[in-house]
Structures are given as structure tokens and as C-alpha cells.
């Protein structure tokens, strides 16, 4: 049976629309160009501009507070409650706005492990938003489309502006999750990351609550021996870059589940990578993935379509979306087994954390709950330079439950598997110079290959973590000791204690749910 080119969306309240259903990437590419909504880069990729918003807007992300969520969601500045009646009225406005328009509908799914598959239907106002959904969600077989039934619905209308005084939003843009109706409603913003992060947030609620699976804001890859490595970190800390390794097979770059059967599976079918300062030399896998089918966001090009990846005129959060098969070295089925190493990636704005250090299980739990890093310029609205922050579970913006729930699951898995946990600073040293990608790769590869198992270690005076004092293949062994990059040891200690105090202040909100073992993983706040 050939796939239908149109379907009815009247059951969603969208009337009289010209529905373009399940268009191919080439068709969506052509539609975008024909409507003058994008241009072609010299690589063949489609280059678009997301408009007013070039990053997520966390203050405009809401969760409908109802019987499903009221007593389970960790409400606050991250998970902002939204009135169910207001949601219904706003939804009606959005579908009325999409009525009688040409719209694009795509059926896909998330969760590569068939046991956890979750079908997603995405309705978009723009063709390139629909191409993004093709790239980022997993793609069903054509034979599955006739009987496709969505578990979640995404409605994406960048051109619709809410009226805050009437609709209950903060401003004209919004991204709202309704767990009872299983709808992600997005309006007023063209930033495509809201689509993927909406569904990721949904999985972060459903996986622990209903499926006994730990959802993770991480990338993952598999070595030749079948060992799986997991990389936690916020956008800009290196998850995508460091997991794209020519010597290892990529499972995925951003969102995964870790099951009770000890498998790690990708939620997605593609990658969404930052491309600021991208080069073929530094990141060949990502650079090579930018070809026809990929979407470049908010980049600057010359008259021949050649991208200047260093140009941040529009935003520092320049991005590319591409299907995972654009990467040559991928793990079949996007599922890995036998996790051996976990890396917590942090951009340390203080410049005091080691380039790499090893954590014991209690320290791992403490650092996971804390999620220290820096918000990197451009990733969120208003961020223009690295700002220290604590993002629980290295992804609090997408975690509807209390962080302790995720941390408890991770701690148990660390104990059950004996996995090694490493803290990796991809940020500053004492001279405010960023740790080079080459050095970070060398250290991570050494950890995964067991080359740090039998080298001497020293204990951090403040943080208590174990720091290797030598690493094969490292051009400058001094980068292993953070104190050596400081002109003044007094200033190094002062800044170390300042960061430790920031950890302690942040952890106060978690203390009630943390046991003595986890608290023992905290750094010292005085010497």
C-alpha cells in the first residue's frame, strides 16, 4: 500500500486545512525553497532562520497542572504550572489559526527499543519544521503508516502569537505540555529545539513513572569491544562533539533511556548539534553530516553559500539538525549494552575543576543531583557569555520530576553495574582559556581504553575527587592539575572554595531527600 499524501486533521479541531502528509525530505526541501523560507548552503544543506527566537525560552515553558501531574511534577521556576481550562482555550485558538492553511503532518516515533516505542504525530505550520521532525524523530516503515496511532501530538505554530492577558502565558510565545491529553503545544517561536525538547520532557516524566527506565540528557556511543559510554552535559559542553568518535559507534547525541535490562537506547532518530566554530579538522563527523537533508539554523553564509561558522551575527547558538544516518559510524538499532563509563561534562566558569577526575559513587550521586556547569552563550535567550549554573541531572530544564528521583535511579545503576564515573571540565582553566577539544578527546579516550586505571592519582583538596597525574598521549601533562594554570595558589584555593560554597548553597534544596552517603560526596567549604 502506498502512503497517503493527505489525511484528515479535523479530529484535532483543524478545519479546512490543505494537509501535506508525510512528505519526503526532498519534497520538504523544495517546499521551503519555493516559499522562500530558506536557501541552499554550498554543502547542499538547507539554511533557515528561526526568527525572533534562536534558542529555547525556559520561562515560557509550562506544564498543565491536573490530576496526572499535580502531585508528581516538581513545580517551580523550571516546571511552571498552567491552568487546564486556559490550555483548552489556547489550543482552540491555535488550531483555529491553522485551519484553512496549508500545513504539514508527520508521523514518527521516539525510543529505539521496541519495548518503549512512543508514536508521535507532529503538525507544523512550516515545511522546514516538519523536516526537523523527520530528522529528529525515528522514522516508521511505510507499511506502518496506515495503522499509525499517535501516543503524543505536537502542534507547532510559530506564526501564532498568544495574548498573555487572556491566554495565561508570560508573553506571546509558549511551549506547553499536557500529560492528560498528551499534547505538546508550541506557538510564537520558530526555534525547532522546542519540538524535540517538548517530547524529551514528556519522556522524562513517563519513563520513570510508568516504565522503570531512567531518562538521560546525554549522548552515548559503543566501542569495538561492545562497551557503552554515556556523556551527560548541557548544550555547549560537548555531548554531541565528544560522542561522535571515528573509533566508536554512535548510539545518539542527546536523549537516551537506561533500562532495567541494562541497555541504553536512543530516544531520537537524529542529531541537533551546535556549529559555532565548526571545522572539518576539529569535528569531521559533524562537519561531514552537513549535506542535503540537514538543516542549518541561523548561520551566516557568503554569496556562494559557504558558511562562516565563526560568525555569530545572528546568534552564538547556531545549529544543524540531521538524521543520524548522516553519521557514518552509527550503532545498528541505536541500542547499546554493557555501560562501562559515564562522563559528566561541565563547563567550569571558575577554572578550578580538573580536566578529568574520577568520582566515587557518593560523589557521582552528589554531582548528578547538582549538575554544575555554565550556560553557554546563545543556548538560551539572554545568555551572551558563560554563566555558572546548576542544572539538576545535567538537564533540569527538561525534567518534570524531582531531581532526587532521577538521581536515585542513576545511583542504583552505578552500584549494580560498577560503571566508572568521570567528571570532565570542558570549560576554563585558571587563565580563562578553554580546555582544548584535542586534550579532552585524549583524556576521554584514555579513560575508555583503561589507560587511566593504573596511573598515579592525587586527591583534590577541596572537591575530594581523584585526579590522574599522567596520561599517555597528552601533549602537556600540566593540564591535569588545575592549580598549575593559576598564577596564584591563594587565588586558586579562594576560587575553589567559592565554587564549593556555590555547590553547598545549591544543594540545600535537595538536602531533605538526600541520605548521608550522598551528602558525603560534597566538596569542602573550608580548609
C-alpha positions as CSV (number, residue, x, y, z in Angstrom):
1,X,0.0,0.0,0.0
2,X,1.4,3.4,-1.0
3,X,1.5,6.0,1.7
4,X,-1.3,8.6,1.6
5,X,-0.3,12.1,0.8
6,X,-3.0,13.7,2.9
7,X,-5.0,12.8,6.0
8,X,-7.8,14.4,7.9
9,X,-6.9,16.5,10.9
10,X,-10.4,17.7,11.7
11,X,-10.5,15.5,14.8
12,X,-7.8,17.8,16.2
13,X,-10.0,20.8,15.6
14,X,-8.2,21.9,12.4
15,X,-10.8,22.7,9.8
16,X,-10.4,23.1,6.0
17,X,-6.6,22.7,6.0
18,X,-4.6,21.6,3.0
19,X,-2.7,18.8,4.7
20,X,0.6,17.8,3.3
21,X,1.2,14.4,4.9
22,X,4.5,12.6,5.3
23,X,6.3,14.5,2.6
24,X,9.8,13.2,1.8
25,X,12.8,15.3,2.9
26,X,13.3,16.3,-0.8
27,X,9.7,17.5,-1.0
28,X,10.0,19.5,2.2
29,X,13.3,20.9,1.0
30,X,11.7,22.0,-2.3
31,X,8.6,23.4,-0.5
32,X,10.9,25.5,1.8
33,X,12.8,26.9,-1.1
34,X,9.7,27.5,-3.3
35,X,8.2,29.5,-0.4
36,X,11.4,31.4,0.0
37,X,11.7,30.3,3.6
38,X,15.3,29.1,3.2
39,X,18.3,28.9,1.0
40,X,20.8,26.2,0.0
41,X,24.2,26.2,1.5
42,X,27.2,25.1,-0.6
43,X,27.2,21.8,1.2
44,X,23.6,21.1,0.0
45,X,22.1,21.6,3.4
46,X,19.0,23.8,3.8
47,X,19.8,27.0,5.7
48,X,16.9,28.7,7.5
49,X,16.4,31.5,10.1
50,X,14.3,30.7,13.1
51,X,13.2,34.3,13.5
52,X,12.8,36.1,16.8
53,X,13.9,33.1,18.9
54,X,17.2,31.4,18.3
55,X,17.2,29.4,21.5
56,X,14.8,27.9,24.0
57,X,12.8,30.3,26.2
58,X,12.7,28.4,29.6
59,X,10.4,31.0,31.3
60,X,7.8,30.3,28.6
61,X,7.7,26.5,29.1
62,X,4.7,25.3,31.0
63,X,3.1,22.0,32.2
64,X,-0.6,21.7,32.6
65,X,-1.4,21.1,36.3
66,X,-4.1,18.4,36.5
67,X,-4.8,15.1,38.2
68,X,-1.9,13.4,36.4
69,X,0.7,16.0,37.2
70,X,-0.4,17.8,40.4
71,X,1.3,15.5,42.9
72,X,4.1,14.2,40.7
73,X,5.7,17.2,39.0
74,X,8.4,19.2,40.8
75,X,6.7,22.6,40.4
76,X,8.8,25.8,40.5
77,X,10.7,28.1,38.2
78,X,11.5,25.2,35.8
79,X,8.2,23.4,35.7
80,X,5.7,26.2,35.7
81,X,2.0,25.2,36.2
82,X,-0.6,26.1,33.5
83,X,-4.3,26.1,34.0
84,X,-6.2,23.2,32.2
85,X,-9.0,25.5,31.1
86,X,-6.6,28.1,29.8
87,X,-4.8,25.3,27.9
88,X,-8.0,24.2,26.2
89,X,-8.9,27.7,25.1
90,X,-5.4,28.4,23.9
91,X,-5.4,25.1,22.0
92,X,-8.6,26.0,20.3
93,X,-7.1,29.3,19.2
94,X,-4.0,27.6,17.8
95,X,-6.0,25.0,15.8
96,X,-8.3,27.8,14.5
97,X,-5.2,29.7,13.4
98,X,-4.0,26.6,11.5
99,X,-7.4,26.0,9.9
100,X,-7.8,26.8,6.2
101,X,-4.0,26.9,5.9
102,X,-1.5,24.6,4.1
103,X,0.0,22.6,7.0
104,X,2.4,19.7,7.3
105,X,1.8,16.5,9.2
106,X,4.4,13.8,10.0
107,X,4.2,10.5,11.8
108,X,7.3,9.3,13.7
109,X,8.2,7.8,17.0
110,X,10.7,8.1,19.8
111,X,12.6,5.3,21.7
112,X,14.6,3.0,19.6
113,X,14.0,0.0,21.8
114,X,10.7,-1.5,20.5
115,X,9.6,-2.2,24.1
116,X,9.4,1.5,24.8
117,X,8.4,2.9,21.4
118,X,6.2,6.0,21.6
119,X,4.4,7.2,18.5
120,X,4.5,11.0,17.8
121,X,2.3,12.9,15.3
122,X,3.8,16.3,14.5
123,X,1.6,19.1,12.9
124,X,3.6,22.1,11.7
125,X,2.8,25.4,10.1
126,X,6.2,25.5,8.2
127,X,7.8,22.9,5.9
128,X,11.2,23.1,7.5
129,X,9.8,22.5,10.9
130,X,8.4,19.3,9.5
131,X,11.8,18.4,8.0
132,X,13.2,18.9,11.5
133,X,10.7,16.4,12.8
134,X,11.8,13.9,10.1
135,X,15.4,14.3,11.1
136,X,15.0,14.2,14.9
137,X,12.3,11.6,15.4
138,X,12.6,7.9,14.4
139,X,11.1,7.1,11.1
140,X,8.4,4.3,10.8
141,X,8.3,1.9,7.9
142,X,5.9,2.9,5.2
143,X,3.8,-0.2,5.9
144,X,3.1,1.1,9.4
145,X,1.6,4.4,8.4
146,X,-1.9,3.1,7.5
147,X,-2.5,1.9,11.1
148,X,-0.4,4.6,12.8
149,X,-1.9,5.9,16.1
150,X,-0.1,8.6,18.0
151,X,0.7,8.4,21.7
152,X,1.7,12.1,21.6
153,X,0.7,15.0,19.4
154,X,2.9,18.0,18.7
155,X,1.2,21.1,17.4
156,X,3.7,23.7,16.2
157,X,2.6,27.2,15.0
158,X,5.4,29.7,15.0
159,X,3.2,32.4,13.4
160,X,0.6,32.3,16.2
161,X,1.1,34.9,19.0
162,X,-0.7,34.4,22.3
163,X,-2.3,37.3,24.2
164,X,-0.7,36.9,27.7
165,X,-3.5,38.9,29.4
166,X,-6.1,36.5,28.0
167,X,-4.3,33.2,27.4
168,X,-2.3,32.9,30.7
169,X,1.2,32.9,29.0
170,X,4.1,35.2,30.1
171,X,4.4,36.6,26.6
172,X,3.4,35.8,23.1
173,X,5.5,32.6,22.7
174,X,4.9,29.4,24.6
175,X,5.6,25.7,24.9
176,X,3.1,23.8,26.9
177,X,2.9,20.1,27.8
178,X,-0.4,18.5,28.7
179,X,0.2,15.0,30.1
180,X,-3.5,14.1,30.3
181,X,-4.3,14.9,26.7
182,X,-0.7,14.1,25.6
183,X,-0.2,17.2,23.6
184,X,2.8,19.4,23.2
185,X,1.5,22.9,22.1
186,X,4.1,25.3,20.7
187,X,3.4,28.8,19.4
188,X,5.1,32.1,18.7
189,X,8.6,30.7,18.3
190,X,10.3,29.1,15.3
191,X,13.1,27.6,17.3
192,X,13.0,24.0,16.4
193,X,14.6,22.8,19.7
194,X,11.2,23.4,21.4
195,X,9.8,20.5,19.4
196,X,12.4,17.9,20.4
197,X,12.7,19.2,24.0
198,X,9.0,19.1,24.4
199,X,8.9,15.3,23.6
200,X,12.0,14.7,25.6
201,X,10.3,16.4,28.7
202,X,7.3,14.1,28.1
203,X,9.6,11.0,28.1
204,X,11.3,12.3,31.3
205,X,8.0,12.0,33.1
206,X,6.7,8.8,31.5
207,X,9.8,6.7,31.6
208,X,10.5,6.7,35.3
209,X,6.8,6.8,36.4
210,X,5.4,4.2,34.1
211,X,8.3,2.2,32.6
212,X,11.0,1.8,35.3
213,X,13.5,3.4,32.9
214,X,16.0,6.2,33.6
215,X,15.7,9.0,31.0
216,X,19.0,10.8,30.5
217,X,20.1,14.1,28.9
218,X,23.2,12.5,27.4
219,X,24.9,11.2,24.4
220,X,26.2,7.6,24.1
221,X,28.4,5.5,21.9
222,X,29.8,2.0,21.7
223,X,33.4,0.7,21.5
224,X,34.7,-2.1,19.4
225,X,34.5,-4.4,22.5
226,X,30.8,-3.6,22.9
227,X,31.3,-1.3,25.9
228,X,28.9,1.7,26.1
229,X,29.9,5.2,27.2
230,X,27.4,7.8,28.4
231,X,28.1,11.5,28.2
232,X,25.9,13.8,30.4
233,X,26.0,17.6,29.9
234,X,24.1,20.7,29.0
235,X,24.1,22.1,25.5
236,X,27.5,23.5,24.7
237,X,29.5,21.2,27.0
238,X,30.4,18.8,24.2
239,X,27.9,15.9,24.3
240,X,27.4,15.8,20.5
241,X,31.0,16.5,19.7
242,X,32.6,14.0,22.0
243,X,30.2,11.2,21.3
244,X,30.9,11.5,17.5
245,X,34.1,9.4,17.5
246,X,35.5,7.7,14.4
247,X,36.6,4.8,16.6
248,X,33.3,4.2,18.3
249,X,29.7,3.7,17.0
250,X,27.3,6.5,17.9
251,X,24.0,5.5,19.6
252,X,22.8,9.1,19.8
253,X,23.8,12.6,20.8
254,X,21.3,14.0,23.3
255,X,18.5,11.9,24.7
256,X,18.5,8.3,25.9
257,X,16.9,5.7,28.2
258,X,18.7,3.2,30.5
259,X,16.5,0.2,31.1
260,X,16.2,-2.3,33.9
261,X,17.7,-4.8,31.4
262,X,20.9,-2.7,31.4
263,X,20.5,-1.5,27.8
264,X,20.9,2.1,26.7
265,X,18.7,3.3,23.8
266,X,18.4,6.5,21.8
267,X,15.1,8.4,22.1
268,X,15.7,10.1,18.7
269,X,16.5,9.5,15.1
270,X,18.9,12.3,14.5
271,X,21.3,14.9,15.9
272,X,21.0,18.5,16.8
273,X,24.5,20.0,17.1
274,X,25.9,23.4,17.8
275,X,28.1,24.5,14.9
276,X,29.8,27.6,16.3
277,X,33.4,27.5,15.2
278,X,32.8,24.1,13.5
279,X,35.6,22.8,11.3
280,X,36.4,19.7,9.3
281,X,39.6,19.3,11.3
282,X,38.1,19.6,14.8
283,X,34.8,17.8,14.2
284,X,34.9,15.8,11.0
285,X,31.9,13.6,11.7
286,X,29.6,16.5,12.3
287,X,31.1,18.6,9.5
288,X,30.6,15.7,7.1
289,X,26.9,15.3,8.1
290,X,26.0,18.8,6.9
291,X,24.7,17.9,3.5
292,X,21.4,17.7,1.7
293,X,18.8,16.7,4.2
294,X,20.4,18.6,7.0
295,X,19.0,21.9,8.3
296,X,21.4,24.7,9.3
297,X,19.9,27.3,11.6
298,X,20.8,31.0,11.9
299,X,24.2,30.7,10.2
300,X,25.8,33.4,8.1
301,X,26.9,32.5,4.5
302,X,28.6,34.3,1.7
303,X,27.2,34.8,-1.8
304,X,28.3,31.3,-2.8
305,X,26.5,29.7,0.2
306,X,29.7,28.9,2.1
307,X,29.0,29.1,5.8
308,X,31.2,31.1,8.1
309,X,30.8,29.0,11.3
310,X,32.7,31.6,13.3
311,X,30.1,34.3,12.5
312,X,27.7,34.9,15.4
313,X,25.9,37.9,14.0
314,X,22.5,36.2,14.5
315,X,23.3,34.0,17.5
316,X,26.1,32.0,19.1
317,X,23.6,29.1,19.2
318,X,23.9,28.3,15.5
319,X,22.8,24.7,14.9
320,X,22.5,21.9,12.5
321,X,19.8,19.1,12.5
322,X,20.5,15.9,10.5
323,X,19.2,12.3,10.6
324,X,21.6,10.0,12.4
325,X,22.4,8.1,9.2
326,X,24.3,11.2,8.1
327,X,27.0,9.9,10.5
328,X,28.9,7.0,9.0
329,X,29.8,5.2,12.2
330,X,26.5,4.5,13.9
331,X,25.3,1.7,16.2
332,X,22.7,-0.5,14.4
333,X,19.3,-0.2,16.0
334,X,20.6,2.7,18.2
335,X,20.8,0.4,21.2
336,X,23.9,-0.3,23.4
337,X,24.6,-2.7,26.2
338,X,27.2,-3.0,29.0
339,X,27.7,0.6,30.1
340,X,31.3,0.9,31.3
341,X,32.0,4.6,31.6
342,X,29.9,7.7,32.5
343,X,31.2,11.2,31.8
344,X,29.8,14.3,33.5
345,X,30.7,17.1,31.2
346,X,30.9,20.5,32.8
347,X,31.9,24.0,31.6
348,X,33.6,25.3,34.7
349,X,33.4,29.1,34.7
350,X,35.6,29.3,37.8
351,X,38.5,27.5,36.2
352,X,39.2,25.2,39.2
353,X,37.9,21.8,38.3
354,X,40.3,19.3,36.8
355,X,40.3,18.5,33.0
356,X,39.3,15.0,34.2
357,X,38.8,13.4,37.6
358,X,37.3,10.1,38.9
359,X,34.3,10.1,41.2
360,X,33.3,7.5,43.8
361,X,29.6,6.5,43.8
362,X,28.6,9.1,46.5
363,X,30.4,11.9,44.7
364,X,28.7,10.7,41.5
365,X,25.3,11.0,43.1
366,X,26.1,14.4,44.5
367,X,27.4,15.8,41.3
368,X,24.5,14.4,39.3
369,X,21.9,16.0,41.6
370,X,23.9,19.2,41.5
371,X,24.5,19.3,37.7
372,X,27.1,22.1,37.9
373,X,28.0,23.7,34.6
374,X,27.8,27.1,32.8
375,X,25.1,28.2,30.4
376,X,26.9,28.7,27.2
377,X,26.3,31.8,25.1
378,X,23.3,31.7,22.8
379,X,21.8,28.5,24.0
380,X,19.0,30.4,25.9
381,X,17.6,33.8,25.3
382,X,19.7,36.5,27.0
383,X,22.8,34.4,27.6
384,X,25.8,36.2,25.9
385,X,28.7,34.6,27.8
386,X,29.3,31.6,30.0
387,X,27.3,31.9,33.3
388,X,27.8,29.4,36.1
389,X,24.6,27.5,36.9
390,X,23.4,24.3,38.5
391,X,21.1,22.2,36.4
392,X,20.0,19.1,38.3
393,X,20.7,15.8,36.4
394,X,22.5,17.9,33.8
395,X,19.1,18.7,32.3
396,X,16.8,20.2,34.8
397,X,15.0,22.3,32.2
398,X,13.6,19.1,30.8
399,X,13.0,17.1,34.0
400,X,9.4,17.3,35.3
401,X,10.1,15.1,38.4
402,X,12.1,16.0,41.5
403,X,15.8,15.5,40.7
404,X,16.2,13.1,43.6
405,X,14.0,10.6,41.7
406,X,16.4,10.5,38.7
407,X,19.5,10.6,40.9
408,X,18.2,7.6,43.0
409,X,17.8,5.6,39.8
410,X,21.2,6.5,38.5
411,X,22.9,5.8,41.8
412,X,21.3,2.3,41.9
413,X,22.6,1.6,38.3
414,X,26.1,2.7,39.2
415,X,26.1,0.4,42.2
416,X,24.6,-2.5,40.2
417,X,27.0,-2.2,37.2
418,X,30.2,-0.9,38.8
419,X,30.4,1.7,36.0
420,X,33.2,4.2,36.2
421,X,32.1,7.8,36.6
422,X,34.3,10.7,35.5
423,X,33.9,14.5,35.8
424,X,35.3,16.2,32.8
425,X,35.8,20.0,32.6
426,X,35.4,21.2,29.0
427,X,35.4,24.8,30.2
428,X,38.0,27.2,31.6
429,X,41.4,26.8,33.4
430,X,42.9,29.4,35.7
431,X,43.9,31.6,32.7
432,X,40.3,31.6,31.4
433,X,41.4,29.5,28.5
434,X,39.1,26.7,27.4
435,X,40.4,23.2,27.6
436,X,41.1,22.2,24.0
437,X,38.9,19.7,22.3
438,X,42.0,17.7,21.4
439,X,43.1,17.3,25.0
440,X,39.6,16.5,26.2
441,X,39.3,13.7,23.5
442,X,42.7,12.3,24.6
443,X,41.6,12.1,28.2
444,X,38.2,10.6,27.5
445,X,39.7,8.0,25.1
446,X,42.3,7.1,27.7
447,X,39.6,6.6,30.3
448,X,37.5,4.4,28.0
449,X,40.6,2.3,27.0
450,X,41.6,1.7,30.6
451,X,44.8,3.8,30.3
452,X,43.9,5.7,33.5
453,X,43.4,2.6,35.5
454,X,47.0,2.2,36.7
455,X,48.4,5.7,36.8
456,X,49.1,7.7,39.9
457,X,46.3,9.8,41.3
458,X,46.1,12.8,43.7
459,X,43.1,13.8,45.7
460,X,41.6,17.3,45.2
461,X,41.9,19.1,48.5
462,X,38.5,20.8,48.1
463,X,36.5,18.5,46.0
464,X,37.8,15.2,47.1
465,X,37.9,13.8,43.6
466,X,40.7,11.7,42.2
467,X,42.9,13.4,39.7
468,X,45.2,11.4,37.4
469,X,48.7,12.9,37.4
470,X,49.7,11.5,34.0
471,X,48.0,10.4,30.8
472,X,49.5,8.8,27.7
473,X,49.3,10.9,24.6
474,X,48.7,14.2,26.4
475,X,50.9,17.0,25.0
476,X,51.1,18.9,28.3
477,X,50.7,16.8,31.5
478,X,50.3,20.1,33.5
479,X,46.7,20.5,32.3
480,X,45.8,17.5,34.6
481,X,46.4,19.6,37.7
482,X,44.1,22.7,37.7
483,X,46.2,24.5,40.2
484,X,49.1,24.7,37.8
485,X,47.2,27.0,35.5
486,X,46.8,29.7,38.2
487,X,49.5,32.3,38.8
488,X,48.5,32.5,42.5
489,X,47.8,29.4,44.6
490,X,46.0,31.6,47.1
491,X,43.6,32.7,44.3
492,X,43.2,29.1,43.2
493,X,42.1,28.0,46.7
494,X,39.9,31.0,47.1
495,X,38.1,30.3,43.8
496,X,37.9,26.5,44.6
497,X,36.2,27.3,48.0
498,X,33.9,29.8,46.3
499,X,32.7,27.1,43.9
500,X,32.4,24.6,46.8
501,X,30.2,27.1,48.6
502,X,28.1,27.6,45.5
503,X,27.6,23.8,45.4
504,X,26.6,23.8,49.1
505,X,24.1,26.7,48.6
506,X,22.5,25.0,45.6
507,X,22.3,21.6,47.4
508,X,20.2,23.0,50.3
509,X,17.0,22.5,48.3
510,X,17.9,18.8,47.9
511,X,19.1,18.0,51.4
512,X,15.8,16.7,52.7
513,X,15.7,14.0,50.1
514,X,19.4,13.1,50.2
515,X,20.9,10.5,52.6
516,X,24.2,10.7,54.4
517,X,26.0,8.8,51.7
518,X,25.1,11.3,49.0
519,X,25.9,14.2,51.3
520,X,29.4,12.7,51.9
521,X,30.1,13.4,48.2
522,X,30.0,17.2,48.8
523,X,33.2,19.3,48.5
524,X,34.7,21.0,51.5
525,X,33.6,24.6,52.0
526,X,36.6,25.4,54.3
527,X,40.2,24.2,54.8
